[in-house]
């Protein structure tokens, strides 16, 4: 229950305060620069879009780091990498104010439903992994959950 609340809080904070971006799986460099968040008038990404992209990429990175956790020992080894993700989120949260604050992010997300979808998908990966850990390795899940709760307060 507490994990779900944490994930929900992260989702809300990300959506409103940080917001997210497209995790591009394209290998072609030109395709990576052409995402749904670019300013269609100038073909350049806006600062808000860039922040959203960085946030989504950070969530995707967190999900990838969690995928490597298979037991309590690997959970302990993952803590330094999770701390790096926490530091990235802290910086992104501060950067939110540089682009106009949470309201500007919220407006962007309303105008870009694909951004919201990508954010939701990234968070779902995190949630799914945590649920799997809870079922298969409760001690590992508890360690990671407590650590994430500490990082994202």
MODELLER restraints for C-alpha pairs under 7 A, 6 or more apart:
rsr = mdl.restraints
at = mdl.atoms
rsr.add(forms.Gaussian(group=physical.xy_distance, feature=features.Distance(at['CA:3:A'], at['CA:145:A']), mean=6.54, stdev=0.5))
rsr.add(forms.Gaussian(group=physical.xy_distance, feature=features.Distance(at['CA:6:A'], at['CA:149:A']), mean=6.77, stdev=0.5))
rsr.add(forms.Gaussian(group=physical.xy_distance, feature=features.Distance(at['CA:7:A'], at['CA:127:A']), mean=6.94, stdev=0.5))
rsr.add(forms.Gaussian(group=physical.xy_distance, feature=features.Distance(at['CA:11:A'], at['CA:123:A']), mean=6.93, stdev=0.5))
rsr.add(forms.Gaussian(group=physical.xy_distance, feature=features.Distance(at['CA:14:A'], at['CA:20:A']), mean=6.65, stdev=0.5))
rsr.add(forms.Gaussian(group=physical.xy_distance, feature=features.Distance(at['CA:15:A'], at['CA:106:A']), mean=6.73, stdev=0.5))
rsr.add(forms.Gaussian(group=physical.xy_distance, feature=features.Distance(at['CA:16:A'], at['CA:102:A']), mean=5.18, stdev=0.5))
rsr.add(forms.Gaussian(group=physical.xy_distance, feature=features.Distance(at['CA:16:A'], at['CA:103:A']), mean=6.97, stdev=0.5))
rsr.add(forms.Gaussian(group=physical.xy_distance, feature=features.Distance(at['CA:16:A'], at['CA:105:A']), mean=5.97, stdev=0.5))
rsr.add(forms.Gaussian(group=physical.xy_distance, feature=features.Distance(at['CA:16:A'], at['CA:106:A']), mean=5.11, stdev=0.5))
rsr.add(forms.Gaussian(group=physical.xy_distance, feature=features.Distance(at['CA:17:A'], at['CA:93:A']), mean=6.49, stdev=0.5))
rsr.add(forms.Gaussian(group=physical.xy_distance, feature=features.Distance(at['CA:17:A'], at['CA:96:A']), mean=6.29, stdev=0.5))
rsr.add(forms.Gaussian(group=physical.xy_distance, feature=features.Distance(at['CA:17:A'], at['CA:101:A']), mean=6.90, stdev=0.5))
rsr.add(forms.Gaussian(group=physical.xy_distance, feature=features.Distance(at['CA:17:A'], at['CA:102:A']), mean=4.32, stdev=0.5))
rsr.add(forms.Gaussian(group=physical.xy_distance, feature=features.Distance(at['CA:17:A'], at['CA:105:A']), mean=6.57, stdev=0.5))
rsr.add(forms.Gaussian(group=physical.xy_distance, feature=features.Distance(at['CA:18:A'], at['CA:52:A']), mean=6.76, stdev=0.5))
rsr.add(forms.Gaussian(group=physical.xy_distance, feature=features.Distance(at['CA:18:A'], at['CA:55:A']), mean=6.56, stdev=0.5))
rsr.add(forms.Gaussian(group=physical.xy_distance, feature=features.Distance(at['CA:18:A'], at['CA:92:A']), mean=6.16, stdev=0.5))
rsr.add(forms.Gaussian(group=physical.xy_distance, feature=features.Distance(at['CA:18:A'], at['CA:93:A']), mean=5.37, stdev=0.5))
rsr.add(forms.Gaussian(group=physical.xy_distance, feature=features.Distance(at['CA:18:A'], at['CA:96:A']), mean=5.72, stdev=0.5))
rsr.add(forms.Gaussian(group=physical.xy_distance, feature=features.Distance(at['CA:18:A'], at['CA:105:A']), mean=6.96, stdev=0.5))
rsr.add(forms.Gaussian(group=physical.xy_distance, feature=features.Distance(at['CA:19:A'], at['CA:52:A']), mean=4.75, stdev=0.5))
rsr.add(forms.Gaussian(group=physical.xy_distance, feature=features.Distance(at['CA:19:A'], at['CA:55:A']), mean=6.06, stdev=0.5))
rsr.add(forms.Gaussian(group=physical.xy_distance, feature=features.Distance(at['CA:19:A'], at['CA:105:A']), mean=6.21, stdev=0.5))
rsr.add(forms.Gaussian(group=physical.xy_distance, feature=features.Distance(at['CA:20:A'], at['CA:51:A']), mean=6.97, stdev=0.5))
rsr.add(forms.Gaussian(group=physical.xy_distance, feature=features.Distance(at['CA:20:A'], at['CA:52:A']), mean=3.54, stdev=0.5))
rsr.add(forms.Gaussian(group=physical.xy_distance, feature=features.Distance(at['CA:20:A'], at['CA:53:A']), mean=5.26, stdev=0.5))
rsr.add(forms.Gaussian(group=physical.xy_distance, feature=features.Distance(at['CA:20:A'], at['CA:54:A']), mean=6.70, stdev=0.5))
rsr.add(forms.Gaussian(group=physical.xy_distance, feature=features.Distance(at['CA:20:A'], at['CA:55:A']), mean=4.53, stdev=0.5))
rsr.add(forms.Gaussian(group=physical.xy_distance, feature=features.Distance(at['CA:20:A'], at['CA:56:A']), mean=4.12, stdev=0.5))
rsr.add(forms.Gaussian(group=physical.xy_distance, feature=features.Distance(at['CA:20:A'], at['CA:115:A']), mean=6.35, stdev=0.5))
rsr.add(forms.Gaussian(group=physical.xy_distance, feature=features.Distance(at['CA:20:A'], at['CA:119:A']), mean=5.52, stdev=0.5))
rsr.add(forms.Gaussian(group=physical.xy_distance, feature=features.Distance(at['CA:21:A'], at['CA:49:A']), mean=6.92, stdev=0.5))
rsr.add(forms.Gaussian(group=physical.xy_distance, feature=features.Distance(at['CA:21:A'], at['CA:52:A']), mean=4.18, stdev=0.5))
rsr.add(forms.Gaussian(group=physical.xy_distance, feature=features.Distance(at['CA:21:A'], at['CA:53:A']), mean=3.04, stdev=0.5))
rsr.add(forms.Gaussian(group=physical.xy_distance, feature=features.Distance(at['CA:21:A'], at['CA:54:A']), mean=6.15, stdev=0.5))
rsr.add(forms.Gaussian(group=physical.xy_distance, feature=features.Distance(at['CA:21:A'], at['CA:55:A']), mean=6.04, stdev=0.5))
rsr.add(forms.Gaussian(group=physical.xy_distance, feature=features.Distance(at['CA:21:A'], at['CA:56:A']), mean=4.36, stdev=0.5))
rsr.add(forms.Gaussian(group=physical.xy_distance, feature=features.Distance(at['CA:21:A'], at['CA:57:A']), mean=6.60, stdev=0.5))
rsr.add(forms.Gaussian(group=physical.xy_distance, feature=features.Distance(at['CA:21:A'], at['CA:115:A']), mean=5.62, stdev=0.5))
rsr.add(forms.Gaussian(group=physical.xy_distance, feature=features.Distance(at['CA:21:A'], at['CA:118:A']), mean=6.77, stdev=0.5))
rsr.add(forms.Gaussian(group=physical.xy_distance, feature=features.Distance(at['CA:21:A'], at['CA:119:A']), mean=6.74, stdev=0.5))
rsr.add(forms.Gaussian(group=physical.xy_distance, feature=features.Distance(at['CA:22:A'], at['CA:53:A']), mean=5.31, stdev=0.5))
rsr.add(forms.Gaussian(group=physical.xy_distance, feature=features.Distance(at['CA:22:A'], at['CA:56:A']), mean=6.16, stdev=0.5))
rsr.add(forms.Gaussian(group=physical.xy_distance, feature=features.Distance(at['CA:22:A'], at['CA:115:A']), mean=6.31, stdev=0.5))
rsr.add(forms.Gaussian(group=physical.xy_distance, feature=features.Distance(at['CA:22:A'], at['CA:118:A']), mean=5.97, stdev=0.5))
rsr.add(forms.Gaussian(group=physical.xy_distance, feature=features.Distance(at['CA:23:A'], at['CA:56:A']), mean=6.32, stdev=0.5))
rsr.add(forms.Gaussian(group=physical.xy_distance, feature=features.Distance(at['CA:23:A'], at['CA:57:A']), mean=5.42, stdev=0.5))
rsr.add(forms.Gaussian(group=physical.xy_distance, feature=features.Distance(at['CA:24:A'], at['CA:32:A']), mean=6.11, stdev=0.5))
rsr.add(forms.Gaussian(group=physical.xy_distance, feature=features.Distance(at['CA:26:A'], at['CA:32:A']), mean=5.91, stdev=0.5))
rsr.add(forms.Gaussian(group=physical.xy_distance, feature=features.Distance(at['CA:37:A'], at['CA:45:A']), mean=6.42, stdev=0.5))
rsr.add(forms.Gaussian(group=physical.xy_distance, feature=features.Distance(at['CA:37:A'], at['CA:49:A']), mean=5.60, stdev=0.5))
rsr.add(forms.Gaussian(group=physical.xy_distance, feature=features.Distance(at['CA:38:A'], at['CA:44:A']), mean=5.35, stdev=0.5))
rsr.add(forms.Gaussian(group=physical.xy_distance, feature=features.Distance(at['CA:38:A'], at['CA:45:A']), mean=4.07, stdev=0.5))
rsr.add(forms.Gaussian(group=physical.xy_distance, feature=features.Distance(at['CA:38:A'], at['CA:46:A']), mean=6.44, stdev=0.5))
rsr.add(forms.Gaussian(group=physical.xy_distance, feature=features.Distance(at['CA:38:A'], at['CA:49:A']), mean=6.89, stdev=0.5))
rsr.add(forms.Gaussian(group=physical.xy_distance, feature=features.Distance(at['CA:39:A'], at['CA:45:A']), mean=5.41, stdev=0.5))
rsr.add(forms.Gaussian(group=physical.xy_distance, feature=features.Distance(at['CA:39:A'], at['CA:46:A']), mean=6.09, stdev=0.5))
rsr.add(forms.Gaussian(group=physical.xy_distance, feature=features.Distance(at['CA:47:A'], at['CA:99:A']), mean=6.33, stdev=0.5))
rsr.add(forms.Gaussian(group=physical.xy_distance, feature=features.Distance(at['CA:48:A'], at['CA:99:A']), mean=5.87, stdev=0.5))
rsr.add(forms.Gaussian(group=physical.xy_distance, feature=features.Distance(at['CA:48:A'], at['CA:105:A']), mean=6.60, stdev=0.5))
rsr.add(forms.Gaussian(group=physical.xy_distance, feature=features.Distance(at['CA:55:A'], at['CA:92:A']), mean=6.76, stdev=0.5))
rsr.add(forms.Gaussian(group=physical.xy_distance, feature=features.Distance(at['CA:56:A'], at['CA:119:A']), mean=5.82, stdev=0.5))
rsr.add(forms.Gaussian(group=physical.xy_distance, feature=features.Distance(at['CA:56:A'], at['CA:122:A']), mean=6.94, stdev=0.5))
rsr.add(forms.Gaussian(group=physical.xy_distance, feature=features.Distance(at['CA:58:A'], at['CA:85:A']), mean=6.66, stdev=0.5))
rsr.add(forms.Gaussian(group=physical.xy_distance, feature=features.Distance(at['CA:59:A'], at['CA:122:A']), mean=6.00, stdev=0.5))
rsr.add(forms.Gaussian(group=physical.xy_distance, feature=features.Distance(at['CA:59:A'], at['CA:123:A']), mean=6.85, stdev=0.5))
rsr.add(forms.Gaussian(group=physical.xy_distance, feature=features.Distance(at['CA:60:A'], at['CA:122:A']), mean=5.46, stdev=0.5))
rsr.add(forms.Gaussian(group=physical.xy_distance, feature=features.Distance(at['CA:62:A'], at['CA:82:A']), mean=6.95, stdev=0.5))
rsr.add(forms.Gaussian(group=physical.xy_distance, feature=features.Distance(at['CA:62:A'], at['CA:85:A']), mean=6.38, stdev=0.5))
rsr.add(forms.Gaussian(group=physical.xy_distance, feature=features.Distance(at['CA:63:A'], at['CA:125:A']), mean=5.90, stdev=0.5))
rsr.add(forms.Gaussian(group=physical.xy_distance, feature=features.Distance(at['CA:63:A'], at['CA:126:A']), mean=4.89, stdev=0.5))
rsr.add(forms.Gaussian(group=physical.xy_distance, feature=features.Distance(at['CA:66:A'], at['CA:129:A']), mean=6.75, stdev=0.5))
rsr.add(forms.Gaussian(group=physical.xy_distance, feature=features.Distance(at['CA:67:A'], at['CA:129:A']), mean=6.68, stdev=0.5))
rsr.add(forms.Gaussian(group=physical.xy_distance, feature=features.Distance(at['CA:69:A'], at['CA:75:A']), mean=5.32, stdev=0.5))
rsr.add(forms.Gaussian(group=physical.xy_distance, feature=features.Distance(at['CA:71:A'], at['CA:137:A']), mean=5.87, stdev=0.5))
rsr.add(forms.Gaussian(group=physical.xy_distance, feature=features.Distance(at['CA:71:A'], at['CA:140:A']), mean=5.66, stdev=0.5))
rsr.add(forms.Gaussian(group=physical.xy_distance, feature=features.Distance(at['CA:72:A'], at['CA:139:A']), mean=6.14, stdev=0.5))
rsr.add(forms.Gaussian(group=physical.xy_distance, feature=features.Distance(at['CA:72:A'], at['CA:140:A']), mean=4.29, stdev=0.5))
rsr.add(forms.Gaussian(group=physical.xy_distance, feature=features.Distance(at['CA:75:A'], at['CA:140:A']), mean=5.59, stdev=0.5))
rsr.add(forms.Gaussian(group=physical.xy_distance, feature=features.Distance(at['CA:75:A'], at['CA:144:A']), mean=6.62, stdev=0.5))
rsr.add(forms.Gaussian(group=physical.xy_distance, feature=features.Distance(at['CA:83:A'], at['CA:151:A']), mean=6.97, stdev=0.5))
rsr.add(forms.Gaussian(group=physical.xy_distance, feature=features.Distance(at['CA:86:A'], at['CA:151:A']), mean=5.49, stdev=0.5))
rsr.add(forms.Gaussian(group=physical.xy_distance, feature=features.Distance(at['CA:86:A'], at['CA:152:A']), mean=6.60, stdev=0.5))
rsr.add(forms.Gaussian(group=physical.xy_distance, feature=features.Distance(at['CA:96:A'], at['CA:102:A']), mean=6.49, stdev=0.5))
rsr.add(forms.Gaussian(group=physical.xy_distance, feature=features.Distance(at['CA:109:A'], at['CA:115:A']), mean=6.25, stdev=0.5))
rsr.add(forms.Gaussian(group=physical.xy_distance, feature=features.Distance(at['CA:109:A'], at['CA:116:A']), mean=6.03, stdev=0.5))
rsr.add(forms.Gaussian(group=physical.xy_distance, feature=features.Distance(at['CA:130:A'], at['CA:141:A']), mean=6.25, stdev=0.5))
rsr.add(forms.Gaussian(group=physical.xy_distance, feature=features.Distance(at['CA:133:A'], at['CA:140:A']), mean=6.71, stdev=0.5))
rsr.add(forms.Gaussian(group=physical.xy_distance, feature=features.Distance(at['CA:133:A'], at['CA:141:A']), mean=5.16, stdev=0.5))
rsr.add(forms.Gaussian(group=physical.xy_distance, feature=features.Distance(at['CA:134:A'], at['CA:141:A']), mean=5.13, stdev=0.5))
